[in-house]
Amino acid sequence: MNILIVDDESLAREELEFLVKDNPKVSAVYEADTIDAAFRVISEFKIDLLFLDIQLGEENGFDLADDLKTKKNAPKIVFATAYDQYALDAFNASAVDYILKPFEQERVNQAIDKISEIEVAPENPQTTNPRVSITEDEKTSVILKSDIISAYVEKGDFIINTSQRLFKTKQTLIKFSENLDSKQFLQVHRSYLVNLNKVASVEPSFNHTYELTMTDGSKIPVSRSFVTEMKQALGM
């Protein structure tokens, strides 16, 4: 298990790293003192668990947690803080656990053990179907998944860009992606998913983000929290 400790206080990071490394389930431990630094680590390495402080100087750990919500295979989050009044907010942010400073070995181990106990949801059998239906107004079209170039949210509508034409529907990106094979389709942004077989080129953009050019010439942004998966999926 790879762990990232995000805390603006170096002593707190060192203390938690010492306790975390003692757990046999832990393979590697990384540190970050800001949200930007955390994103750089997440973009470069496969992180399984974040120990995340809430007050990060002028930044807030909940902002990082919120950005990771839409990230596929996002790291699990354990909030590690000196303040107990944020516990409800932490669990509303889908945290696995909430531990208080000063840290104790047993409590840290309990948090790590919870990650191992989380069951992986079974794969949706619909992902093996080569076709998918799209309802546009009152008409339902059936298309080949291999014809999909990308799909994205725009002004409240869900747009599916195919080799033939654009489809506009009220379906959500998350719901639509449940019917797609994750080996072929990848979410690369809060509002975009792409067919990996339709990616023509990849270029770095600003602030550790990237931009994909698809086979039809369209441009797709890759946000920081999805960079690692994108690189792995494209063999970069």
Secondary structure, 3 states (H helix, E strand, C coil): CEEEEECCCHHHHHHHHHHHHCCCCCCEEEEECCHHHHHHHHHHCCCCEEEECCEECCEEHHHHHHHHCCCCCCCEEEEEECCCCCHHHHHHCCCCEEEECCCCHHHHHHHHHHHHHCCCCCCCHHHHCCEEEEEECCEEEEEEHHHEEEEEEECCEEEEEECCCEEEECCCHHHHHCCCCCCCEEEEECCEEEEHHHEEEEEECCCCCEEEEECCCCEEEECHHHHHHHHHHCCC
